[in-house]
Amino acid sequence: MKQPIRGKKAREEREYDKTQLREKQYGTQVHRDYAAHFFRWGFIKKFIRFGSIILDVGCGQDKALAKILAPSLSTVPKLYVGIDLNILSESFNPAWAKWHEQFNFVKRYSELVKIYRPFEVVVCLEVIEHMTRENGLCLLRGLFECCAQDGLVIISTPVFDGKAARNHLHEWMIPELRKALGETGFTIIDRFGTFASHQKSFLLALSIHEREIYDKLLAYYSHDVTACFLAPLHPDQSRNNVWVCRKTLEI
C-alpha cells in the first residue's frame, strides 16, 4: 500500500529514488535536514578507529563521510568502500578508499561479499526510505551479509508520521523497522532521534528541565538548529532516527 505524500505532486512509479542533499545546495545555509546529516557523520566517527574496515552504502556523490574521516589519523580506515547508485565525483580519492558508482547494492551485494572481507562497520544513512519496502528488506539482508560477525550496522532513516516526503518511496514506522531488523538477524543496541519537528508531541515529551534548556537555546539558535539538539533523547517523538545494530547470529 502506497503511503500518502506531502504536497500535491504525484509520486512517479519507480523502485529507487536517487535524490540527495548536496553540499553545494545545502552546505552554505542553515538547514535542519542537512544539519542532521552533519551531526550523523560526527556520530559515525565515534565507531571508527585507525585500521577499521568500513562499508558505506549510499555514500553520496559528495563522499561526505570519507572526507570527514580523512583529516584525523585516528579515524583513517584500513579500507573504506563507498557504494552509490549515482555517478560519484572524481575528486577526493584517498588510497584507502574504493568506490563503486552506479552500483545497485540491493541486487549486487553478493559481489561485495566475494571481493572484500566482512566489514567491521557498515553504514547506511538516509537510503532505505528511497526504495520500495520489498527492496528495503533486501537491503537489510545485504547489510547483514556484508557485516562481520559482531560487527556494527548503523542505519538512519525518517520515521513515518502519516505523510511521506515526495522523494521517499517508503518511510518506515519504528515498530515496523524494529521487527524487520530483528527478523534479519540484527540485535538493536541503541537508537537515537536525529532531528525533531517543532510540534506539540515533541515539546510535550520534554521534561521541565529539558523544556527550559530548549527555550533558552531558541533565544539564540534557529529552529533548524534546535531541531537536532534534544532529538537524540526522544527518538519516539523525532522525525528521524539512527539505529545502531550488531550482527550477532546467522539465520
Secondary structure, 3 states (H helix, E strand, C coil): CCCCECCCCCCCCCCECCCCCCHHHHCCCCCHHHHHHHHHHHHHHCCCCCCCEEEEECCCCCCHHHHHHCCCHHHCCCEEEEECCCCCCCCCCCCCEEEECCCCHHHHHHHHHHHCCCEEEEEEECCHHHECHHHHHHHHHHHHHHEEEEEEEEEEEEECCCCECCCCCCCECHHHHHHHHHHHCEEEEEEEEEECCCCHHHHHHCCHHHHHHHHHHHCCCCHHHHHHHCHHHCHHHCCEEEEEEEECCCC
